[in-house]
Amino acid sequence: MDILFVLMLAAVVAVLLMYCVQRRSQHRESLRAAVLGAQVELLKAAAGDADLAVAAAGPQLAGDPAEARRHLFLDAQVTVWELHWRLGALSERQVRAHAEALMAREEGRRFWQRAGSARTAVVG
């Protein structure tokens, strides 16, 4: 009887631990989705204002407000893809298709050359 009680108690503890781990993971993903949404809003604001665009895109694009706005637009686009993928609205195959379309254009390749290493460093 004591062994059965200990086994049942261990099972309950294991289930509770799994539940806590799952909730923590869901909470982390919810926060990440909220942050990505806020990032898109900031990029939209910067894309609509030449001064903010230059400030947000960084010193490498300070001399070309139009290129800075294009950079921010593409950054927002990639962020939206990431958000949709994290929420399960896009499959990996669909994200790859979007990335291939981005890289097919010269402006997309320039964007990725500037931002690719920073973006891939934070994906996880």
Backbone hydrogen bonds, N-H to C=O, Kabsch-Sander energy under -0.5 kcal/mol:
donor,donor_aa,acceptor,acceptor_aa,energy
5,F,1,M,-2.2
6,V,2,D,-2.3
7,L,3,I,-2.5
8,M,4,L,-2.4
9,L,5,F,-2.6
10,A,6,V,-2.5
11,A,7,L,-2.2
12,V,8,M,-2.3
13,V,9,L,-2.4
14,A,10,A,-2.5
15,V,11,A,-2.4
16,L,12,V,-2.4
17,L,13,V,-2.4
18,M,14,A,-2.4
19,Y,15,V,-2.4
20,C,16,L,-2.4
21,V,17,L,-2.4
22,Q,18,M,-2.4
23,R,19,Y,-2.7
24,R,20,C,-2.3
25,S,21,V,-2.1
26,Q,22,Q,-2.5
27,H,23,R,-2.7
28,R,24,R,-2.4
29,E,25,S,-2.2
30,S,26,Q,-2.2
31,L,27,H,-2.5
32,R,28,R,-2.4
33,A,29,E,-2.4
34,A,30,S,-2.1
35,V,31,L,-2.5
36,L,32,R,-2.6
37,G,33,A,-2.2
38,A,34,A,-2.2
39,Q,35,V,-2.5
40,V,36,L,-2.1
41,E,37,G,-1.9
42,L,38,A,-2.4
43,L,39,Q,-2.5
44,K,40,V,-2.4
45,A,41,E,-2.2
46,A,42,L,-2.4
47,A,43,L,-2.4
48,G,44,K,-1.2
49,D,46,A,-1.1
53,A,46,A,-0.5
53,A,49,D,-2.8
54,V,50,A,-2.1
55,A,51,D,-2.1
56,A,52,L,-3.1
57,A,53,A,-2.6
58,G,54,V,-1.4
61,L,58,G,-1.6
62,A,59,P,-1.3
64,D,61,L,-1.5
68,A,64,D,-2.3
69,R,65,P,-2.3
70,R,66,A,-2.1
71,H,67,E,-2.6
72,L,68,A,-2.4
73,F,69,R,-2.5
74,L,70,R,-2.5
75,D,71,H,-2.4
76,A,72,L,-2.6
77,Q,73,F,-2.4
78,V,74,L,-2.5
79,T,75,D,-2.2
80,V,76,A,-2.4
81,W,77,Q,-2.1
82,E,78,V,-2.4
83,L,79,T,-2.6
84,H,80,V,-2.8
85,W,81,W,-2.5
86,R,82,E,-2.7
87,L,83,L,-2.0
88,G,85,W,-1.1
89,A,84,H,-2.6
90,L,84,H,-1.1
95,V,91,S,-2.4
96,R,92,E,-2.5
97,A,93,R,-1.9
98,H,94,Q,-2.3
99,A,95,V,-2.6
100,E,96,R,-2.6
101,A,97,A,-2.1
102,L,98,H,-2.4
103,M,99,A,-2.6
104,A,100,E,-0.9
105,R,102,L,-1.2
109,R,105,R,-2.1
110,R,106,E,-2.4
111,F,107,E,-2.3
112,W,108,G,-2.5
113,Q,109,R,-2.1
114,R,110,R,-1.9
115,A,111,F,-3.0
116,G,112,W,-2.5
119,R,115,A,-2.6
120,T,116,G,-2.6
121,A,117,S,-1.3
122,V,118,A,-0.8
122,V,119,R,-0.7
123,V,119,R,-0.8
